[in-house]
Amino acid sequence: MNKEKSYSHIIAGGVSGVAASLVTQPLDVLKTNLIGAREKLKVSDINAKGKLQGSISFIKSIYNKEVSLFRTFFNIENMKGIVGLWRGTIPTFWRYLPGGAMYFGSIHFLRNGPLNKNNGFPQTVNDFLIGAISKSSATIATMPILVVKTRFESIHAMESTKSRGLISTITEIHKQQGMRGLFTGVVPTLIRDIPYSGLFYVFYRQTNDFLTWFKLGSTDSNQLISIAAVSSVIAGATATLITHPFDLVRTRMQLPNQGGYNGFMDALITIPKEEGLRTLFFRGIIPKILKRGLAHAISWSLYESTVKVATQ
């Protein structure tokens, strides 16, 4: 494997990951706060005996008052101004710079190494494994920063994070909860990332191959970048719809004001029991699909173009 070409994939991955994440940070902040909206609902809709009042008023409070997309946007804007939509930018940068480099670098290594098309496995299996292994490796390596990122993004967690930086927050979490605290939510994150990234890469390669064939194998740079962008948007939206519940559980577990879950399975059971299946499958789905679609379009088109320039 050509060393210079490998380095170009790593550098392109880091650059594209950072660029995409910074542009789409407001959508991530909206998604985190939509998913994290739990405590007010429970207080306002539980009577003195701790039982939910009428299901109609409960559903209304979930979907019309406290956790709508626009209500969440205005809550953030009122508290911190428009810059509040970029909360968590510093941990986002430090997560996606090494994370993007690892992800795209691993894809290049696996695709040209142990999981190349001549290894005897069906191509769909290879693509699934390439996506799953690459993303899960990057996720584990950057998990402590993801925990901090989630806290920084949440308006409900502002009191515990507003005066602290990335390193001091990591230090505090480690002091209070040990290494386990820095990997809170790693199980639902991997349960989300393994199928999501595997499915994403399968859909991406298949859509990319189809569009390339449809364009009669054109090698024009602009067309290749456009194909990468369209393929990544389609793949990202499809994979997101399938794996969203695990991301919701992961976010809830990582927020400091979301206590009461005794692990992943308890959260997976408690959330639909208290708030309905619709919350589990659709809370925060709109900004998430928008964010992932835009992020993938930026990162994959930038990655493909950067690699093309660097390897010419």
N, C-alpha and C positions, 0 to 999 in steps of 0.2 A: 504494500500500500504506500503510495506516494506521501512522504511526510509533509511536504509543503501544502499539498491539497488537503490533507487532514487538518492542518492548522487553520487553513482558510475556512473550513466548515465550523471549527470551534469559534473562531473570531466572529464570523458571520452570524452564528447562533446567538452569541452574547449580545451583539449589537442589535440584532432584530428583536430579541426578547425584551431588551430594555425599551427600545423605541415603541413597541406595541403596548407594553404594560403602562408606560407613562401616558400615552394618548388615551387609553381606555380606563385609567384609574377611577374617574368619576362613576363609571358604571359599576366598578367593583365596590366602591363605597356605598352606592345605592343598594346593591345586592346584599352586602353584609348587613346593612341596617334593616332592610326588609326582612331578612331571615332572622335577625336577632330580636325583632319586635315580639316579645313574649310576656314579660312581667306585667305591663299595664293591662294587657288583655285578661290575664288571669285575675288580677285584683278587681277590675271593674265588672267582670262577668261571673264572679263566684259569690254566692250568698254566705251568710254567717255560718252555715253548716259546711261550707267548703264544696258545695255542689254547684254545677253550672246551672244558671237560670235558663230560661227558654232558648231553645236552639236557634230560633229565628233572630233574637237579639244578639246572640253570640256570633252567628255568621255575619250579621250586619256590622258588628264591631270589628270583625276581622277584615272584611273586604271594603267597607265604606268609610271607616273613620281613622283607625290608628295606623294601618299598614299599607295604605295605597301607595303607589309609586310616586304620585305628585305630592302627597302629604309628607312622605319621607324626604323628598327633595326640598320642600319648603322648611321642614324642621332643621335640616342640615344648614340650609342657606341662612335661616334666621339666627342660628347659634354661632356660626363661624363665617358667614358670608360665602361668596361663591368659591373662595379658596378652600372652604371646608370639604368640597368635593374631591380635593386632592390630598385629603388626610391619608397618611400611610405611604407617602411617596418615597421617603428615604428607605424604609424596609423593602418596599416594592423594588426599588433600584437594586439593592444588594441581594435580593432574592433572584431576580431575573438575569442579572449579569452572569453570575456563575451557573445559574440554573439553565438559562438558554444555551450557554456554551456546552454544558454537559449533555443536554437533551439532543441538540442537533449534531454534536460531535459523536454521541453514541449511535444515533441513527446512521450516520455515515460509516462508522466502524462496523456495526452489525450488518448493514446492508451489503458491504463489500467484504465482510469476513465470514463469521460463523453462520449467518442467516442469509447468505447470498442465494440466488435463484437456482444454483446447482447443488444444493445440499440435500435434495431428495424430498423435502417437504413441499406441500402445495403452497403456492405463492401467497394465498390469503392467510395461511397459518404463519408464514414468515413475517408478513406485514404486521399481523396482530402482535406477535412477539417482539418485533422491533419497536413498535410504538409503546407497548406496555413496559418493557424493560428499560427503555431510554427515559421515559417519564418517571417511573417509580424510583429509579436511581437518583435522578435530579431532585425529586420530592423529598426523599429521606435525607439527602445531603443538606437541603435548605429548610428543613422542617422548623427549627427554632425561629428562623426569621419569619416564616409564615405565621407562626403563633403570634409574634409581635405585630406583624402586619394586620392581622385580623382585629387585634385589640385597638390599634391605632385608628382603624377605619370606623369603628363603632362609636356613635354619638353617646350610647349608653355607657361606654367604658371610658369616656373622656376624663372623668374624675381621677381614675387610676393611672392615666397615661399622659395627661396634658403637659406635665412639667418634666417629662423624662425622655431621654434619647433612646436610640436603638440598643446600645451596649448596656446602659443602666437598667433598661427594662428586662433585657435578657438576664442580667445579673440578679435582679430582684425576683424574677420568676424562679430562677435556679435556687435562690436562697430560701424561698418559701415552699417550693414544691420539688426541688431536686431536678435531676435530668428528666424525670418523668413529666414534669410540668412543661419542659421545652419540647416535648413530643406529644402533647395533648392533641387528641384527634388524629393521630397517625394512622390508626386502623381504618376509620371511615374515609380518610384521605386516600389511602392506598386502595381501598375497596372501590372508591370512585375512580382514581387515576388509572388503575390497571385496565379495567374494561373500557373506560373512556378513551384513553390514549391508544389502546389497541384498536378499538373500533374506529377512532378518528383516522389513524394512519391507513387502515384498510379502506375506509371510504375515500380518503384523500387520494391514495394511489389509484383506485379504480376510477374515480371521477376524473383525475388528471389524465390517465391513460385514454379514457373515452374522449375527452375534449381534445387531446392531442391527435387522436385518430380522426376525430371529426374535422379538425383543421388540416387533415392530410399530412400529419407529421411535420408541420411547420417548425422551423428552428429560429424564427424571428424573435429577437429578445423581448420586445413588447408583448407579443402574443404569449410567450412562455410565462412571463410575469402575470399577465391577465389570467391565464389558465390556472396558475398556482393560487391566485387570490380567490377565484370563483370556486375552485376545488376545496380549498380550506374552509370557506364559509359554509358550503353545503355539508362537508364532513363534520365541522364543529357543531352546527345546529342539530344535526341528527344524533350525534353522540351525546350532546348535552341533554336532550330530551330523555334519553334512556337512563342516564346516570345521575340526574339532578337530586334525588332524595338523599344520596350519600353525601353530597356537598352541603346540603342543608344541615344534616346531622353533624358533619365536621365543623361547620361554622358555629353552631349552637354550643358544641362542646368546648370550643376554644375561647368563647367570650366569658369574661370573669363574672358577669351578672346573670349567667345562665346555669347556676348550680342546680342540683337535684337529679342529675342523670348519673346512674351508677354504671357507666360504661356505654359502649356503642349500642349493644342490643337493647338496653333499657331505654336509651334515647329513641331508637328506631320504633319501639313499641309505644312509648309515652307520648311522643309528638302527635301521631294520628289519633291516639285515644283522647287526648285533651283538646286538640285543635282541628282534627279531621284529616282525612286523606288528601284533601285539596291542598292543605298547607304543606304536607310532606312532598307532594309532587309538583306544586306550582308556585309556592311562595318564592318570590325573587327570580322566577324563571325568565321574565322579559328582559331585565337588564343583564342577566347572565348570558342569554343567547346573543343579545346585541354586543355585549362586551367580547364574548368569545369569537363571534363572527368577525368583528372588526379587528380584534387582536390577531387572529389567525391570518386574516387577509394581509395585514401589515407585516407580520413576522415572516410568513412563508414567501411572500413576494419579495420582501427585502432580503431574506436569506438566499433565495434562488438567484436574485440579481447580483448580490455581493459575491457569492461563490463563483458565478459566471465571470465577473470582472477579475476576481483574484486568480482564477485558474487559466485565464487566456494567455 
